[in-house]
């Protein structure tokens, strides 16, 4: 059934309004383990998120196809539900006449590149195992509805993940890094693989940390994870339900004046680029936190209607973000090491059952991995330890910020942050 036939059939069935978000995704992925091909897959799929108004009630369904049965499901849901919720539907607009061509993904050349990259392993005898993962993803999102709206947006991303295993006296040390870019050339796979091999070897030698407060550098990967957990804290539904530590904090200074947090889905150089959210609201650059002051909460259409506010364009199957990041500074990571002088560099973390960062209280308790820094240089790794802090302390005691914003997911990215006086609990006292 074509899109227009689907809309015509909905009209025949007395569905007042109907709107469809169509997502087409083409993906190719390769995984090599010590040069042996483990995965080589090219796939594509289409999915639909549909909302419709019937008898003055809006209901929603998800599907892999469009046909008359989907319309019957919508009518049944609307008939049986007690909810009187009415959503908004985009009106006819001419603000998007672009039509993106869906590219064919071809991976044979990428496979040869990865096999050549694996030869680098021979230069590092300490490396016992090397997994190289590469993927290319093209996503096209279209919104069409019974009001004549037909708009689309598209994104193209590339991901490279090396996972390096170095044998140690006590077993093995794993080190991995995620690189997510909008240009294949920006992955810099050879350079980054060599750098990560060297980091993995340095981390294989570990010392135990004392339980005390350290000056730390938090890597972009870890800060991106922490930011992704902040989304719930600034979501309007969490504020309304009083389950966020940032309730009643709007227009108050909550972090260091060095912290400005931006969301900019319109920026094509970052992987979360989209012209509109899944509800059709046009996206725009916004300052969520400006120089430490919380400037806005995030709304989708439903929450905006409940609270009599305007949607902020954050309707992504609930409330979420695309391209949210901390504004960078002007120093390289090496310059941050020199400024830190003595402390630790946290490069990875692991939470427990989703409770490691508590949106209600703002407390943070993460098992962390990384390196000891002495005299501005990496000395060795440290035995996994526990970082205990709060979102307020972490982002209030910021001393400096690196100049490179790194994304490892579409929702959030970050530069590296130099932070003073963060409590680390040693392995022996966990």
C-alpha positions as CSV (number, residue, x, y, z in Angstrom):
1,X,0.0,0.0,0.0
2,X,1.4,3.4,-1.0
3,X,1.5,6.3,1.4
4,X,-1.3,8.1,-0.4
5,X,-3.4,5.0,-0.5
6,X,-2.9,4.6,3.2
7,X,-4.1,8.2,3.9
8,X,-7.1,7.8,1.6
9,X,-8.1,4.6,3.3
10,X,-7.8,6.3,6.7
11,X,-10.2,9.0,5.5
12,X,-12.7,6.4,4.3
13,X,-12.7,4.9,7.8
14,X,-13.5,8.3,9.3
15,X,-10.1,8.8,11.0
16,X,-10.1,12.6,11.5
17,X,-6.3,13.1,11.5
18,X,-3.4,10.7,10.8
19,X,0.3,11.3,10.7
20,X,3.1,8.8,9.9
21,X,6.8,8.9,10.7
22,X,8.6,6.7,8.2
23,X,12.2,5.7,8.9
24,X,14.3,4.0,6.2
25,X,17.7,2.8,7.3
26,X,20.4,1.2,5.3
27,X,23.3,-0.3,7.3
28,X,26.5,-2.1,6.5
29,X,28.8,-3.6,9.2
30,X,32.0,-5.6,9.4
31,X,33.7,-7.2,12.3
32,X,37.2,-8.7,12.1
33,X,38.8,-10.7,14.9
34,X,42.5,-11.1,14.4
35,X,41.9,-10.6,10.7
36,X,39.3,-13.4,10.5
37,X,36.0,-12.2,9.2
38,X,33.4,-12.6,11.9
39,X,30.6,-10.4,10.5
40,X,29.8,-9.0,7.0
41,X,26.3,-7.7,6.7
42,X,24.4,-5.2,4.6
43,X,20.8,-4.7,5.6
44,X,17.9,-2.3,5.2
45,X,14.6,-1.9,6.9
46,X,11.7,0.5,7.1
47,X,9.6,1.2,10.2
48,X,6.6,3.4,10.8
49,X,5.3,5.3,13.8
50,X,1.7,6.2,13.3
51,X,-0.6,8.4,15.3
52,X,-4.3,9.0,14.5
53,X,-7.3,10.9,15.9
54,X,-10.6,9.0,16.0
55,X,-13.6,10.2,18.0
56,X,-11.5,13.1,19.4
57,X,-8.9,10.7,20.9
58,X,-5.3,10.3,19.7
59,X,-3.7,6.8,19.7
60,X,-0.4,5.6,18.5
61,X,1.0,2.3,17.0
62,X,4.4,1.2,15.6
63,X,4.6,-1.1,12.6
64,X,7.0,-2.5,9.9
65,X,4.4,-1.9,7.2
66,X,1.3,0.1,6.2
67,X,-2.0,-1.6,5.4
68,X,-5.7,-1.5,6.3
69,X,-5.2,-3.7,9.4
70,X,-3.1,-1.0,11.0
71,X,-6.0,1.5,10.6
72,X,-8.3,-1.0,12.2
73,X,-5.9,-1.4,15.2
74,X,-5.9,2.4,15.6
75,X,-9.7,2.5,15.6
76,X,-9.9,-0.3,18.1
77,X,-7.4,1.4,20.4
78,X,-9.2,4.7,20.2
79,X,-12.6,3.0,20.9
80,X,-11.3,1.1,23.9
81,X,-9.2,3.7,25.6
82,X,-10.6,6.0,28.2
83,X,-8.0,8.7,27.5
84,X,-9.3,11.9,26.0
85,X,-5.8,13.0,24.9
86,X,-5.7,14.9,21.6
87,X,-2.4,15.5,19.9
88,X,-1.2,18.0,17.4
89,X,-0.8,17.3,13.7
90,X,1.4,19.2,11.3
91,X,-0.3,21.6,9.0
92,X,0.4,21.9,5.2
93,X,3.9,23.4,4.8
94,X,6.2,24.2,2.0
95,X,9.4,24.5,4.1
96,X,10.9,21.2,2.8
97,X,10.9,20.2,-0.8
98,X,14.1,18.3,-0.7
99,X,14.1,14.6,-1.7
100,X,17.1,12.6,-0.5
101,X,18.4,9.7,-2.6
102,X,19.0,6.6,-0.6
103,X,22.5,5.4,-1.4
104,X,23.5,1.8,-1.9
105,X,26.0,0.7,0.7
106,X,29.0,-1.3,-0.6
107,X,31.5,-2.7,1.9
108,X,34.1,-4.7,0.0
109,X,36.6,-1.9,-0.1
110,X,36.1,-1.3,3.6
111,X,36.8,-4.9,4.3
112,X,40.2,-4.7,2.6
113,X,41.0,-1.5,4.5
114,X,40.2,-3.2,7.8
115,X,42.4,-6.2,6.9
116,X,45.3,-3.9,6.2
117,X,44.7,-2.2,9.5
118,X,45.0,-5.5,11.3
119,X,48.6,-5.7,10.0
120,X,49.4,-2.9,12.5
121,X,49.0,-5.5,15.2
122,X,52.4,-7.0,14.2
123,X,54.0,-3.8,15.5
124,X,52.7,-4.3,19.0
125,X,53.7,-7.7,20.3
126,X,51.9,-7.2,23.6
127,X,48.6,-7.2,21.9
128,X,47.1,-10.7,22.0
129,X,43.7,-10.0,20.3
130,X,42.4,-7.3,18.1
131,X,38.7,-6.8,17.1
132,X,37.9,-4.2,14.5
133,X,34.3,-3.1,14.0
134,X,33.2,-0.8,11.2
135,X,29.7,0.3,10.2
136,X,28.1,2.7,7.8
137,X,24.5,3.8,8.4
138,X,22.2,5.9,6.2
139,X,18.9,7.0,7.8
140,X,16.1,8.8,6.0
141,X,13.1,10.0,8.0
142,X,9.9,11.2,6.4
143,X,6.7,12.6,8.0
144,X,3.5,12.7,6.0
145,X,-0.1,13.2,7.1
146,X,-3.7,13.9,6.2
147,X,-3.0,17.6,6.1
148,X,-0.8,17.4,3.0
149,X,2.5,17.5,4.9
150,X,5.3,15.6,3.3
151,X,8.8,16.5,4.7
152,X,12.0,14.5,5.1
153,X,15.4,14.6,6.7
154,X,18.5,12.4,6.3
155,X,21.7,11.6,8.0
156,X,24.8,9.5,7.2
157,X,27.2,8.2,9.8
158,X,30.3,6.1,10.1
159,X,31.5,4.2,13.2
160,X,34.8,2.6,14.0
161,X,35.5,0.6,17.2
162,X,38.8,-1.1,17.9
163,X,38.9,-3.5,20.8
164,X,42.3,-4.4,22.0
165,X,43.3,-7.2,24.4
166,X,46.7,-7.2,26.1
167,X,47.8,-10.2,28.2
168,X,48.9,-9.4,31.8
169,X,50.2,-11.5,34.7
170,X,46.7,-11.5,36.1
171,X,44.8,-12.3,33.0
172,X,44.0,-9.8,30.3
173,X,43.3,-6.1,29.8
174,X,40.6,-4.9,27.5
175,X,40.7,-1.4,25.9
176,X,38.2,-0.1,23.4
177,X,37.1,3.2,21.9
178,X,34.1,4.3,19.8
179,X,34.6,6.8,16.9
180,X,31.3,8.1,15.4
181,X,31.6,10.6,12.5
182,X,29.6,12.0,9.6
183,X,32.6,11.6,7.3
184,X,34.5,8.4,6.7
185,X,37.8,10.3,6.4
186,X,37.3,11.8,9.9
187,X,37.5,8.4,11.5
188,X,41.3,8.5,11.0
189,X,41.3,4.7,11.5
190,X,45.0,4.1,11.2
191,X,46.1,6.9,13.4
192,X,43.5,6.1,16.1
193,X,44.2,2.4,16.1
194,X,47.9,3.0,16.7
195,X,47.1,5.5,19.5
196,X,44.7,3.1,21.1
197,X,47.2,0.2,20.9
198,X,49.6,2.3,22.8
199,X,47.0,3.3,25.4
200,X,46.0,-0.4,25.8
201,X,49.6,-1.4,26.5
202,X,50.0,1.4,29.0
203,X,46.8,0.5,30.8
204,X,47.8,-3.2,31.1
205,X,50.2,-2.2,33.9
206,X,47.9,-1.2,36.8
207,X,48.4,0.3,40.3
208,X,45.8,0.6,43.0
209,X,44.5,4.0,43.9
210,X,44.2,5.2,47.5
211,X,40.7,6.2,48.6
212,X,40.8,10.0,48.5
213,X,39.8,13.0,46.4
214,X,41.7,13.4,43.1
215,X,42.0,16.0,40.5
216,X,40.7,14.2,37.4
217,X,40.4,14.5,33.6
218,X,37.1,12.8,32.5
219,X,37.3,11.6,28.9
220,X,34.7,12.6,26.4
221,X,33.3,9.1,26.3
222,X,32.5,9.1,30.0
223,X,31.2,12.7,29.9
224,X,28.9,11.8,27.0
225,X,27.5,8.9,29.1
226,X,26.9,11.3,32.0
227,X,25.2,13.8,29.8
228,X,23.0,11.1,28.3
229,X,21.8,10.4,31.9
230,X,21.1,14.1,32.4
231,X,18.4,14.0,29.7
232,X,16.0,12.6,32.2
233,X,16.9,15.3,34.7
234,X,15.9,18.1,32.2
235,X,12.9,16.3,30.7
236,X,9.7,18.2,31.4
237,X,7.8,15.0,32.4
238,X,10.4,14.3,35.1
239,X,10.0,17.9,36.4
240,X,6.2,17.6,36.4
241,X,6.4,14.2,38.2
242,X,8.9,15.6,40.7
243,X,11.5,12.9,40.0
244,X,14.3,15.2,38.9
245,X,17.0,16.9,41.0
246,X,16.7,19.9,38.7
247,X,13.1,20.7,39.7
248,X,12.6,24.4,40.4
249,X,16.1,25.1,39.2
250,X,15.2,27.0,36.0
251,X,17.2,30.2,35.5
252,X,19.3,29.3,38.5
253,X,23.1,28.8,38.5
254,X,23.6,25.1,39.0
255,X,27.1,24.5,37.5
256,X,30.4,26.3,36.9
257,X,30.2,29.3,34.6
258,X,32.6,27.3,32.4
259,X,29.7,24.9,31.6
260,X,27.5,25.7,28.6
261,X,25.4,22.8,27.3
262,X,24.1,23.1,23.7
263,X,21.7,21.0,21.7
264,X,22.0,21.5,18.0
265,X,20.3,18.9,15.8
266,X,20.8,21.3,12.8
267,X,24.6,20.9,12.9
268,X,25.6,18.6,10.0
269,X,29.0,17.9,11.3
270,X,27.6,15.9,14.3
271,X,26.0,12.5,14.0
272,X,22.5,13.4,15.4
273,X,21.7,15.8,12.7
274,X,17.9,16.0,11.9
275,X,15.8,18.8,10.6
276,X,12.8,17.9,12.7
277,X,12.0,15.6,15.6
278,X,9.8,12.5,15.3
279,X,6.7,14.7,15.8
280,X,7.6,17.0,13.0
281,X,8.6,19.9,15.1
282,X,11.5,21.8,13.4
283,X,14.7,21.6,15.4
284,X,16.9,24.5,16.3
285,X,20.0,25.2,18.3
286,X,19.3,25.9,21.9
287,X,21.3,26.6,25.1
288,X,20.1,24.3,27.8
289,X,22.7,25.5,30.3
290,X,24.4,28.9,29.7
291,X,27.5,29.6,31.7
292,X,26.2,27.4,34.5
293,X,22.6,28.7,34.5
294,X,19.8,26.2,33.6
295,X,17.9,28.0,30.8
296,X,15.2,25.4,29.7
297,X,13.6,22.1,30.2
298,X,12.9,19.8,27.2
299,X,9.4,19.2,25.9
300,X,7.7,17.1,23.3
301,X,4.2,17.9,22.1
302,X,2.3,15.9,24.7
303,X,4.2,17.3,27.7
304,X,4.0,20.8,26.3
305,X,0.2,20.5,26.0
306,X,0.0,19.2,29.6
307,X,2.1,22.1,31.0
308,X,0.7,24.7,28.6
309,X,4.2,25.3,27.1
310,X,5.7,25.2,23.7
311,X,7.4,22.1,22.5
312,X,11.2,22.4,22.2
313,X,11.4,19.9,19.4
314,X,12.6,17.0,21.6
315,X,10.0,14.5,20.7
316,X,11.9,11.3,19.9
317,X,9.7,8.4,21.2
318,X,9.4,10.3,24.4
319,X,11.7,13.2,25.3
320,X,15.3,13.0,24.2
321,X,18.1,14.9,22.4
322,X,20.2,15.0,19.3
323,X,23.6,16.5,19.2
324,X,23.6,17.7,22.9
325,X,27.1,18.6,24.0
326,X,29.2,20.7,26.4
327,X,30.8,23.7,24.7
328,X,34.5,23.1,24.2
329,X,37.5,25.1,25.5
330,X,40.7,25.8,23.8
331,X,43.2,23.2,25.0
332,X,44.4,19.9,23.7
333,X,44.2,16.8,25.8
334,X,47.9,16.9,26.3
335,X,47.7,20.5,27.6
336,X,45.1,19.3,30.1
337,X,47.5,16.6,31.2
338,X,50.1,19.2,31.9
339,X,47.7,21.4,33.7
340,X,46.5,18.4,35.8
341,X,50.1,17.5,36.5
342,X,49.2,14.7,39.0
343,X,45.9,13.0,39.1
344,X,43.9,10.4,37.1
345,X,42.5,10.3,33.6
346,X,39.1,8.4,33.5
347,X,38.5,6.9,30.1
348,X,35.7,4.5,30.7
349,X,33.0,3.7,33.2
350,X,30.4,1.1,34.1
351,X,27.2,1.5,36.0
352,X,25.0,-1.0,37.8
353,X,21.4,-1.7,36.6
354,X,20.8,1.9,35.5
355,X,21.1,3.2,39.0
356,X,24.7,4.6,38.8
357,X,23.4,8.1,38.0
358,X,20.3,8.9,39.9
359,X,18.1,11.5,38.2
360,X,16.1,12.1,41.3
361,X,19.0,12.9,43.6
362,X,21.8,13.8,41.2
363,X,24.1,11.3,42.9
364,X,26.7,9.5,40.7
365,X,28.5,6.2,41.6
366,X,30.4,4.7,38.7
367,X,33.0,2.0,38.4
368,X,35.8,3.8,36.5
369,X,38.8,2.8,34.4
370,X,41.7,4.8,33.2
371,X,45.2,6.0,33.9
372,X,47.4,7.6,36.6
373,X,48.9,10.9,35.5
374,X,52.3,11.9,37.0
375,X,54.1,15.1,36.0
376,X,51.7,15.7,33.1
377,X,52.3,12.2,31.6
378,X,50.5,8.9,31.6
379,X,52.3,6.7,34.0
380,X,50.2,3.5,33.9
381,X,46.6,2.2,34.4
382,X,44.8,2.0,37.7
383,X,42.8,-0.9,39.1
384,X,39.1,-0.3,38.5
385,X,37.7,2.0,41.3
386,X,34.5,3.8,42.2
387,X,33.9,7.5,41.5
388,X,31.4,8.9,43.9
389,X,30.1,12.4,43.4
390,X,27.0,14.4,42.3
391,X,26.1,16.1,39.1
392,X,26.4,19.4,40.9
393,X,29.8,18.8,42.3
394,X,31.1,17.3,39.1
395,X,30.1,20.2,36.9
396,X,30.7,22.9,39.5
397,X,34.4,22.1,40.1
398,X,35.4,22.2,36.4
399,X,38.9,23.8,35.9
400,X,39.3,23.5,32.2
401,X,37.8,21.9,29.0
402,X,39.5,20.5,25.9
403,X,38.9,21.8,22.4
404,X,37.6,18.7,20.7
405,X,33.9,17.6,21.0
406,X,33.6,13.9,20.5
407,X,30.4,11.9,19.9
408,X,30.0,8.2,20.5
409,X,26.2,8.3,20.2
410,X,23.7,10.6,18.4
411,X,22.1,12.0,21.5
412,X,25.2,13.4,23.3
413,X,28.8,14.2,22.9
414,X,31.5,16.1,24.9
415,X,35.0,17.4,25.2
416,X,37.3,16.2,28.0
417,X,36.9,18.0,31.3
418,X,39.5,18.7,34.0
419,X,37.8,18.7,37.4
420,X,39.2,19.1,40.8
421,X,38.5,17.2,44.1
422,X,36.5,14.2,43.1
423,X,36.2,11.2,45.5
424,X,37.6,7.9,44.3
425,X,37.1,4.8,46.4
426,X,39.9,2.2,45.8
427,X,39.3,-1.4,44.7
428,X,39.9,-2.8,48.2
429,X,37.1,-0.7,49.7
430,X,34.3,-1.3,47.2
